[in-house]
Amino acid sequence: MKKIILAVIVTGLAVLLTAGCSATAATEPPAASTAVPETATPESDLPAPVGKLHWFGTSAILYHGSKNIYFDPVALEGDLPQADIILISHGHADHADLESLKKIIGPGTILIISPNVEGFYQADPHGVGVVPMIMKEGDTEKFDDITVEAVPAYDDQFHLRSTEGAGFVVSIDGGRIYFAGGTRVFPEMAEIVSDVTLYPWYRNADILAAADILQTKVLIPVHAGETGVKAFVDVYAKEITRLKIVGLVPGPYYP
């Protein structure tokens, strides 16, 4: 069980433009906390994957279930389990980090990257330690009982579709996790079905629009600091009722 949850479960959405994936952020959320969060128990009505997620900050997430799956691992700290699968959505420095990869890659690790990340890998292929599998939007791969689907991820400014970034939908342990990657809302998002969505917090209007079409039960804002997430849920606590929002507490991972 992870140190999860501001434990504020709300029903509203919004987003501020962060500096991590944008060159000119109008309003920068507070930096992620590095304090070790207290253990918290998810509410019983939340989908099972929520209780197995840990947030390091930015968009770096660990799913610790039957397998250890890392999403966009950057600045990882703590007692880190070896990765079974790593997924990297795009090659921006706050999403692709060689030093973090070295901490979690083992001989059996499956590294999955979008075409956008090829340049990052090719800069030091031996330093990474494993040969990646490249998945572009529309691709699906199965690993025993785990299915990984690559889905679109793009906007009109910092994550152009032509650069071939990707989001990922992972089916594991009877649940579906949608990791949106570097994106804003797009029409095909309405077709993505998940139990939990990990969505980047860039702009209020964007995340509100995503909330209108996402087929998900829970939305977890990432790419912002702990204080920013709390401010977000405080403001939009009663705005929307069609899904729930859970704020994770960022910090090092300790089982």
C-alpha positions as CSV (number, residue, x, y, z in Angstrom):
1,M,0.0,0.0,0.0
2,K,1.5,3.3,-1.0
3,K,1.8,6.6,0.7
4,I,-1.1,7.8,-1.3
5,I,-3.7,10.1,-1.2
6,L,-4.1,13.6,-0.1
7,A,-7.2,11.5,0.4
8,V,-9.2,14.3,-0.9
9,I,-11.6,12.6,-3.3
10,V,-13.5,15.2,-5.2
11,T,-15.5,15.7,-8.3
12,G,-14.0,18.5,-10.2
13,L,-11.2,19.2,-12.6
14,A,-8.8,21.9,-13.7
15,V,-5.2,22.7,-14.7
16,L,-2.5,25.3,-14.6
17,L,0.2,25.5,-17.3
18,T,3.4,24.0,-15.8
19,A,6.9,24.7,-16.7
20,G,8.0,21.1,-17.1
21,C,6.9,20.5,-20.7
22,S,6.5,24.1,-21.7
23,A,8.9,26.8,-22.5
24,T,6.8,29.7,-21.3
25,A,4.6,28.7,-18.3
26,A,2.3,31.5,-17.4
27,T,1.8,30.2,-13.8
28,E,4.2,27.6,-12.3
29,P,2.7,25.3,-9.7
30,P,4.8,24.9,-6.5
31,A,7.5,22.3,-6.7
32,A,6.8,18.7,-5.6
33,S,7.4,17.9,-2.0
34,T,10.3,15.7,-1.2
35,A,9.0,14.7,2.2
36,V,8.1,11.1,2.8
37,P,4.3,11.0,2.8
38,E,2.4,9.2,5.5
39,T,0.7,6.0,4.7
40,A,-3.0,6.5,3.7
41,T,-5.7,4.0,2.9
42,P,-7.8,4.6,-0.3
43,E,-11.5,4.9,0.1
44,S,-13.2,1.5,-0.4
45,D,-15.2,2.7,-3.5
46,L,-12.1,3.6,-5.5
47,P,-10.8,1.2,-8.2
48,A,-8.1,-1.2,-7.1
49,P,-5.3,0.4,-9.1
50,V,-5.4,3.6,-7.1
51,G,-4.1,2.0,-4.0
52,K,-1.1,0.6,-5.9
53,L,0.1,3.9,-7.3
54,H,3.0,6.1,-6.1
55,W,3.9,9.5,-7.4
56,F,7.5,10.7,-7.3
57,G,6.7,14.2,-8.7
58,T,6.2,15.6,-12.3
59,S,4.6,12.6,-14.2
60,A,6.8,9.9,-12.6
61,I,4.6,7.1,-11.3
62,L,5.2,3.6,-10.0
63,Y,2.4,1.0,-10.1
64,H,3.4,-1.6,-7.5
65,G,1.0,-4.6,-8.0
66,S,1.7,-8.1,-9.4
67,K,4.4,-6.3,-11.5
68,N,6.3,-3.1,-11.0
69,I,5.5,-0.7,-13.8
70,Y,7.1,2.8,-14.0
71,F,5.7,5.6,-16.1
72,D,8.0,8.5,-17.2
73,P,10.5,7.8,-14.4
74,V,12.5,10.9,-13.4
75,A,14.2,11.9,-10.2
76,L,13.4,8.7,-8.5
77,E,14.2,8.4,-4.8
78,G,13.6,5.8,-2.1
79,D,13.7,2.0,-1.8
80,L,13.0,1.4,-5.5
81,P,11.9,-2.0,-6.7
82,Q,13.4,-3.3,-10.0
83,A,11.1,-2.5,-12.9
84,D,9.3,-5.2,-14.8
85,I,8.1,-2.7,-17.3
86,I,9.0,1.0,-18.0
87,L,7.0,3.2,-20.2
88,I,8.2,6.6,-21.5
89,S,5.8,8.8,-23.3
90,H,8.1,11.4,-24.8
91,G,11.7,12.6,-24.7
92,H,11.5,15.8,-22.7
93,A,14.1,15.9,-19.9
94,D,11.4,16.0,-17.2
95,H,10.0,12.7,-18.5
96,A,13.1,10.7,-19.7
97,D,16.0,10.5,-17.3
98,L,19.0,8.2,-17.8
99,E,20.1,8.2,-14.1
100,S,16.6,7.1,-13.0
101,L,16.5,4.3,-15.6
102,K,19.8,3.0,-14.3
103,K,18.3,2.7,-10.8
104,I,15.4,0.5,-11.8
105,I,16.4,-1.5,-14.9
106,G,17.4,-5.1,-14.5
107,P,18.2,-7.9,-16.9
108,G,14.5,-8.8,-17.4
109,T,13.1,-5.2,-17.6
110,I,11.0,-4.4,-20.6
111,L,11.6,-0.8,-21.7
112,I,8.8,0.7,-23.9
113,I,9.2,4.0,-25.5
114,S,7.4,6.1,-28.0
115,P,9.1,7.0,-31.3
116,N,9.6,10.5,-29.7
117,V,12.1,9.0,-27.2
118,E,14.4,7.3,-29.8
119,G,16.8,10.3,-29.7
120,F,17.1,10.1,-26.0
121,Y,17.9,6.4,-26.1
122,Q,20.3,6.7,-29.0
123,A,22.3,9.3,-27.2
124,D,23.6,6.6,-24.8
125,P,22.2,3.2,-25.8
126,H,24.7,1.3,-23.7
127,G,24.1,3.4,-20.6
128,V,20.4,2.4,-20.6
129,G,21.3,-1.3,-20.4
130,V,18.4,-2.8,-22.4
131,V,17.1,-2.4,-25.9
132,P,13.8,-0.7,-25.9
133,M,10.6,-1.7,-27.7
134,I,9.2,1.2,-29.7
135,M,5.4,1.5,-29.6
136,K,3.6,4.1,-31.7
137,E,0.0,5.1,-31.3
138,G,-2.3,2.3,-32.3
139,D,0.2,-0.5,-31.3
140,T,-0.7,-3.2,-28.7
141,E,1.6,-5.6,-27.0
142,K,0.8,-8.4,-24.5
143,F,3.2,-9.6,-21.8
144,D,1.7,-12.6,-20.0
145,D,-1.4,-11.2,-18.3
146,I,-0.5,-7.5,-19.0
147,T,-1.6,-5.7,-22.1
148,V,-0.1,-2.3,-23.1
149,E,-1.8,-0.1,-25.7
150,A,-0.1,3.0,-27.1
151,V,-2.6,5.8,-27.7
152,P,-2.3,9.4,-29.1
153,A,-0.7,12.1,-27.0
154,Y,-0.4,15.6,-28.4
155,D,-1.1,19.3,-28.4
156,D,-0.5,22.2,-30.8
157,Q,2.5,23.7,-29.0
158,F,4.9,21.5,-27.1
159,H,3.9,18.0,-28.0
160,L,3.1,18.1,-31.7
161,R,1.5,14.9,-33.1
162,S,4.2,14.8,-35.8
163,T,6.8,14.2,-33.1
164,E,5.1,10.9,-32.3
165,G,4.8,11.0,-28.5
166,A,2.3,8.5,-27.0
167,G,0.1,7.8,-24.0
168,F,-0.3,4.3,-22.7
169,V,-3.2,2.2,-21.4
170,V,-2.1,-0.7,-19.2
171,S,-4.4,-3.6,-18.4
172,I,-3.1,-5.3,-15.2
173,D,-4.5,-7.0,-12.2
174,G,-8.1,-6.7,-13.5
175,G,-7.9,-2.9,-13.9
176,R,-7.0,-0.4,-16.6
177,I,-4.6,2.5,-16.1
178,Y,-4.5,5.3,-18.7
179,F,-1.3,7.3,-18.5
180,A,-1.9,10.3,-20.8
181,G,1.7,11.4,-21.2
182,G,2.4,14.9,-22.6
183,T,-0.9,15.9,-24.1
184,R,-4.0,18.1,-24.0
185,V,-7.5,16.9,-24.7
186,F,-8.1,15.5,-28.2
187,P,-11.2,14.0,-29.8
188,E,-9.9,10.3,-29.7
189,M,-9.6,10.6,-25.9
190,A,-13.4,9.9,-25.7
191,E,-12.7,6.4,-26.9
192,I,-10.2,5.5,-24.2
193,V,-11.7,3.5,-21.4
194,S,-9.9,3.1,-18.1
195,D,-10.5,2.8,-14.3
196,V,-7.8,5.4,-13.5
197,T,-6.5,8.2,-15.6
198,L,-3.1,9.9,-14.9
199,Y,-3.5,13.3,-16.6
200,P,-1.0,16.2,-16.8
201,W,-1.9,19.4,-15.2
202,Y,-1.2,22.2,-17.8
203,R,-4.3,24.4,-18.1
204,N,-7.7,24.6,-16.4
205,A,-9.7,24.7,-19.6
206,D,-7.9,21.6,-20.9
207,I,-8.5,19.4,-18.0
208,L,-12.1,20.4,-17.7
209,A,-12.6,19.5,-21.3
210,A,-10.9,16.2,-20.8
211,A,-13.3,15.5,-17.8
212,D,-16.2,15.9,-20.1
213,I,-15.2,13.1,-22.4
214,L,-12.9,10.7,-20.5
215,Q,-14.4,7.3,-19.9
216,T,-12.7,6.9,-16.5
217,K,-13.7,6.5,-12.9
218,V,-10.9,8.4,-11.3
219,L,-8.6,11.2,-12.5
220,I,-5.3,11.8,-10.9
221,P,-3.6,15.1,-11.7
222,V,0.2,14.9,-12.2
223,H,2.9,17.2,-13.6
224,A,2.3,19.6,-10.7
225,G,3.4,19.8,-7.0
226,E,1.5,18.7,-3.9
227,T,0.5,22.2,-3.0
228,G,-0.8,22.9,-6.5
229,V,-2.8,19.7,-6.5
230,K,-4.4,20.6,-3.2
231,A,-5.3,24.1,-4.4
232,F,-6.8,22.5,-7.5
233,V,-9.1,20.1,-5.6
234,D,-10.0,22.8,-3.1
235,V,-11.2,25.1,-5.9
236,Y,-13.0,22.5,-8.0
237,A,-14.3,20.1,-5.3
238,K,-17.9,20.4,-6.2
239,E,-17.8,21.4,-9.9
240,I,-18.2,18.1,-11.6
241,T,-19.8,14.8,-10.5
242,R,-19.2,12.4,-13.3
243,L,-15.8,11.2,-12.0
244,K,-13.6,11.5,-8.9
245,I,-10.3,13.2,-8.5
246,V,-7.6,11.8,-6.2
247,G,-4.5,13.7,-5.3
248,L,-1.4,11.7,-4.6
249,V,1.3,12.8,-2.3
250,P,4.7,13.1,-4.1
251,G,7.9,11.9,-2.5
252,P,10.4,9.1,-2.3
253,Y,9.1,5.5,-2.4
254,Y,9.3,3.3,0.6
255,P,7.3,0.1,0.8
